[in-house]
Structures are given as C-alpha cells and as structure tokens.
Amino acid sequence: MSEPIIEIKGLSYAYSKSEAVHDLNLTVSPGRCYGLFGRNGAGKTTTMKCLLNLLRPKSGCINLFGLDPAKNEVEVKSRLAYVPDAVAFYPWMTVRETLDYLASFRAHWNKDVEQDLISRFRLVPDQKTGGLSKGQRTQVALLAAICPEPELLLLDEPTSGLDPIVRREFIETVIGAYQEGEPGKRTILVSTHLISEFEGLIDEFTIVDRGRNVLTLGSDEARGRYQKIRARFVQPPAVTQFAGAIRTKIDGREVEIIANGGGPEILEKLRGMSPESLTSEALTLEEVFVATLKST
C-alpha cells in the first residue's frame, strides 16, 4: 500500500469555547480526488487550516507526505498548493506581476499552462489585482495553484465566485488535466458545497457535520449503496414503512424511497405488492450528502 498523502487522526480544534472540529479521522491516498463535504460551519475550513499549520490543533495527529506539517513546514508547503475560500493579493500589482511574484517562490512553474489558463479565463495581464472581481481573483489563485504542478492541491470552495461556464470548464478541464499530467501521483482535497459539479471527479469523500465525521465512502460504493426507488400502485399502498429505508415519501398512489444498503430487499417487497411501475436509480453524491444529513 502507498503511504497516504494526508493522514488525520483524532483531530480536534476549538475557537474559544466553541468546538469546530471533534475527533476527525481522514486518510487520502496518492492520486485521489477527495471531497470534504459539509454545510457552512461544519469544520471544513478549520480542517484545511490545521493541515497547513495555520491553526494548531487542540489534539490529534496530522501528517502530509508522511511528515508533520508543524515540524517540516517548508518541505511540506513546497510540495502543495492551497486556494482558500477568500482570496487576496497586493492590490497595486498587476496580474502579470502577481504571477511572477508567486512563481518566484516555486522551483517549478509551467509557463505553457499559465498562458493557456490566462487565455481560458480571459484575464488581462496588465490589470491591477485591486480592480479584479471576486471571481477573477479566484481565477488568478487557481492559476497560481495549478502552474507549479504540485503533488497536492488543497482547494477550499475553489469555484466560489466563478460564473457557471468558467466553473464547469475549470472543474472538467483544468482539474482533470492536472491529475492526468501525472496519473496516480497528483492528489486533490477539495472542500465544496457545489457537490454536483465535482460528481465525475471525486473518488472518495467524507461528510462532516458540526466538526464530526458523519460518513466516509468511496464514490462508487456510495452509488451502489444508496438508491432512489419509485413505485406507483393502482390504489394507495397500505404499507408506510420499509426496513432499510432512510426516507419514505408516499403521495397518493406513488411511493418514493431512499434506501441505504437495503435496496434489493425493498424492491422485492414492492414487487410483491404488484405495482403499476417500479424503478430504481443510484443517488448522486449531492443526494447522498442531503440524505445523510437529514437522517442524522
């Protein structure tokens, strides 16, 4: 087994008397795109800042590349790139000056990728960063994170402020191309509430709520386990509860069930009730997220 790129054990952090993260465990293997999902205030950003040694945990153990980021900060940070949820630059610098400044801290900087992304994002190199919109500042930050081609990308709500067209292109093309540039070695940890837009890229995910780990699953396993089952009957069904269902909605002759691992048994029971129609489909990751939090 390859050594994890990120390993968190028993992480806890509190702001004053308010605990933001409690006993969190998380492991990210090399080459994975790992999603950290949660509502606002769930502890996602706090976890990211602890990884970067910007916050010191109350308890727990953190390793990046097998190293303690508090003891090996320079080595760890030279191998990763981070895009926060709120981006700021020196406002008197132009986009060109800002990128040159950021590149000066890196041992490697892919100029071809830089030019391609400047063109894709329609950035004006001579424009002062103080005059950029929130979305444009995010674009510059994403560009600066991709160009060094780091081993690890830490992205905290990376597409916040981007318009839908640029957002989709960034997710599908830029992030995809980043990982494909060195398959199996480039790793992403992304915190996002736009789960549906990362659907095709996320390999594994953790859902956090109130700083606690609620669910960790591989994406394929989640799609196999969570099912949305719909049935229609000639008459309203008499049964109102189904074992294995985490949510049941009955509207007249129609039944909609969200199942967590009990799909085959529920389908068999419904077939025995002679429905007019019966369908089953896998939940999307966003639907898994919503169903999980509603059932906790």
C-alpha positions in Angstrom: 0.0 0.0 0.0 1.2 3.5 -0.8 1.8 5.9 2.1 -1.1 8.3 2.5 -0.6 11.8 1.2 -2.9 13.1 4.0 -3.5 11.3 7.3 -5.5 12.9 10.1 -6.1 11.0 13.4 -8.3 12.3 16.2 -8.1 16.0 15.1 -9.9 18.4 17.4 -9.9 22.2 17.4 -11.9 24.8 19.3 -12.4 28.6 18.8 -12.6 29.8 22.4 -15.3 27.6 23.9 -16.8 26.5 20.6 -15.5 23.3 19.2 -15.1 23.5 15.4 -13.6 20.0 14.8 -14.0 17.0 17.0 -12.0 13.7 16.8 -11.9 13.8 13.0 -10.2 11.0 11.1 -9.4 11.2 7.4 -7.0 9.4 5.0 -6.2 10.5 1.4 -4.3 8.1 -0.8 -2.0 9.3 -3.7 -3.6 10.2 -6.9 -7.1 10.6 -5.5 -9.6 13.4 -5.8 -11.0 13.5 -2.3 -14.1 15.5 -1.3 -14.7 17.1 2.0 -18.4 17.9 2.2 -20.4 19.8 4.8 -22.7 22.7 5.5 -21.3 26.1 6.3 -19.7 26.0 9.7 -19.2 22.2 9.6 -15.4 22.5 10.2 -14.1 22.1 6.6 -12.0 25.3 6.5 -10.7 24.8 10.1 -9.5 21.3 9.0 -7.8 22.8 6.0 -6.0 25.4 8.1 -4.9 22.8 10.6 -3.4 20.8 7.6 -1.4 23.9 6.6 -0.2 24.6 10.2 -2.2 27.9 10.2 -4.0 26.7 13.2 -2.6 24.4 16.0 -5.0 21.6 16.8 -6.1 21.1 20.4 -5.4 17.4 20.0 -4.8 14.8 17.3 -2.1 13.9 14.7 -1.6 15.3 11.2 0.8 14.0 8.5 1.3 15.3 5.0 3.5 13.2 2.8 4.4 11.3 6.0 5.7 14.5 7.6 4.4 16.6 10.5 3.5 20.0 8.9 4.3 21.8 12.2 7.9 20.4 12.2 8.6 20.2 8.5 6.6 23.3 7.3 8.8 24.4 4.5 9.2 21.0 2.9 5.5 20.2 3.2 4.4 23.5 1.8 6.8 23.3 -1.1 5.0 20.2 -2.3 1.4 21.5 -2.2 -0.7 24.5 -3.3 -3.7 26.0 -1.5 -6.6 28.0 -2.7 -8.6 29.5 0.2 -12.2 30.4 0.1 -11.3 34.1 0.4 -8.5 35.3 -1.9 -6.5 38.5 -1.6 -3.5 39.9 -3.4 -1.3 43.0 -3.2 -3.8 45.4 -4.9 -1.0 47.6 -6.5 0.4 44.6 -8.5 -0.9 43.7 -11.9 -1.9 40.1 -12.7 1.4 39.6 -14.5 3.4 40.9 -11.6 1.4 38.8 -9.1 2.0 35.6 -11.1 5.7 36.4 -11.4 5.9 37.1 -7.7 4.2 33.8 -6.8 6.3 31.9 -9.3 9.5 33.2 -7.6 8.7 31.1 -4.6 8.5 27.9 -6.7 11.2 25.6 -8.0 9.0 24.8 -11.0 6.4 26.8 -12.9 4.7 25.6 -16.1 4.6 28.7 -18.4 2.6 26.9 -21.1 -0.1 26.0 -18.5 0.0 29.7 -17.3 -0.6 31.1 -20.8 -3.3 28.6 -21.5 -5.2 29.4 -18.3 -4.8 33.2 -18.8 -6.4 32.7 -22.2 -9.2 30.4 -20.9 -10.0 32.7 -18.0 -9.8 35.8 -20.2 -7.5 37.5 -17.7 -5.8 40.8 -18.7 -2.2 40.6 -17.5 -1.8 44.4 -17.2 -4.8 44.8 -15.0 -4.2 45.6 -11.3 -5.4 42.9 -9.0 -7.1 45.6 -6.8 -9.6 46.0 -9.7 -10.4 42.4 -10.1 -13.8 40.9 -9.3 -14.1 38.1 -6.7 -14.4 35.6 -9.4 -11.3 37.0 -11.2 -9.2 36.9 -8.0 -10.3 33.2 -7.6 -9.2 32.6 -11.2 -5.7 34.0 -10.5 -5.4 32.0 -7.3 -6.4 28.8 -9.2 -3.9 29.5 -11.9 -1.2 30.1 -9.4 -2.0 26.8 -7.7 -2.0 24.7 -10.9 1.1 26.2 -12.6 3.7 24.8 -10.1 2.2 21.3 -10.7 2.4 20.4 -7.0 1.9 16.9 -5.6 -1.1 18.0 -3.6 -3.9 20.6 -4.2 -5.9 21.8 -1.2 -8.9 23.6 -2.5 -11.4 25.3 -0.2 -14.5 26.2 -2.1 -12.3 26.7 -5.2 -15.1 27.7 -7.7 -16.8 30.2 -5.4 -17.5 33.4 -7.3 -16.9 31.9 -10.8 -19.6 32.1 -13.4 -21.1 28.8 -14.4 -19.3 28.4 -17.7 -15.8 29.1 -16.3 -16.7 27.0 -13.2 -17.6 23.9 -15.3 -14.6 24.4 -17.6 -12.2 24.7 -14.6 -13.6 21.5 -12.9 -13.8 19.3 -16.0 -10.7 20.6 -17.9 -8.3 22.2 -15.6 -8.5 19.9 -12.6 -8.9 16.8 -14.8 -5.8 17.8 -16.8 -3.8 18.5 -13.6 -4.3 14.9 -12.4 -3.8 13.4 -15.9 -0.5 15.1 -16.1 1.0 12.6 -13.7 -1.6 9.8 -13.1 -1.6 8.3 -9.7 0.7 10.9 -8.2 -1.2 14.2 -8.1 -3.7 14.4 -5.3 -6.6 16.8 -4.6 -8.5 17.5 -1.4 -11.5 19.7 -2.2 -13.9 21.3 0.2 -17.1 22.3 -1.6 -20.8 22.7 -1.4 -21.1 22.5 -5.2 -21.0 18.7 -5.0 -22.9 18.0 -8.2 -20.2 19.8 -10.3 -17.5 17.6 -8.9 -19.5 14.4 -9.3 -17.4 12.9 -12.0 -14.0 13.7 -10.4 -14.5 12.7 -6.7 -13.1 9.3 -5.9 -13.8 9.3 -2.2 -15.4 11.7 0.2 -16.1 12.5 3.9 -19.2 14.3 5.1 -18.6 16.4 8.2 -21.3 17.9 10.4 -20.6 20.1 13.5 -16.9 19.1 13.1 -17.6 15.4 13.3 -17.2 12.7 10.6 -20.7 11.5 9.6 -19.8 9.3 6.6 -16.7 8.3 4.6 -17.2 6.3 1.4 -15.8 5.7 -2.0 -17.9 7.3 -4.6 -18.6 4.1 -6.5 -19.5 2.3 -3.2 -21.9 5.2 -2.3 -23.7 5.0 -5.7 -24.1 1.2 -5.2 -25.4 1.5 -1.6 -27.7 4.5 -1.9 -30.7 4.1 -4.1 -33.8 6.1 -5.0 -36.7 3.7 -5.6 -40.1 4.8 -7.1 -43.3 2.8 -7.3 -46.8 3.5 -8.5 -49.8 1.4 -7.5 -53.4 1.1 -8.6 -54.5 2.1 -5.1 -52.7 3.9 -2.4 -50.4 1.4 -0.6 -51.2 0.2 2.9 -47.5 -0.1 3.9 -45.9 3.1 5.2 -42.6 1.8 6.5 -39.9 -0.3 4.7 -37.0 -1.8 6.6 -33.7 -0.3 5.2 -35.3 2.9 4.1 -33.8 6.1 5.4 -36.7 8.2 3.9 -40.1 7.2 2.7 -42.5 9.6 0.9 -46.0 8.5 0.0 -48.1 10.7 -2.2 -51.4 9.1 -3.1 -50.6 6.1 -5.3 -46.9 6.9 -5.6 -44.1 5.9 -3.3 -40.5 7.3 -3.2 -37.9 5.6 -1.0 -34.3 6.5 -0.3 -32.5 3.3 0.7 -29.1 2.9 2.3 -28.0 -0.7 1.5 -31.4 -2.2 1.7 -32.4 -1.6 -1.9 -32.8 -5.2 -3.1 -35.0 -6.2 -0.2 -37.2 -3.1 -0.6 -37.5 -3.8 -4.4 -38.5 -7.4 -3.7 -41.2 -6.3 -1.2 -42.6 -3.7 -3.6 -42.7 -6.2 -6.5 -44.8 -8.4 -4.2 -47.3 -5.6 -3.9 -48.0 -5.7 -7.7 -47.0 -2.1 -8.6 -48.0 -0.5 -11.9 -44.4 0.7 -12.3 -41.2 0.2 -10.3 -37.9 2.0 -10.9 -34.6 2.2 -9.1 -31.6 4.5 -9.6 -28.3 5.4 -7.8 -28.2 8.6 -5.9 -25.8 11.3 -6.9 -23.2 12.4 -4.4 -25.2 15.5 -3.7 -28.3 13.4 -3.0 -26.2 11.1 -0.7 -25.0 14.2 1.1 -28.5 15.6 1.7 -30.0 12.2 2.6 -27.1 11.6 5.1 -27.5 14.9 6.9 -31.3 14.6 7.0 -31.1 11.2 8.7 -28.6 12.3 11.4 
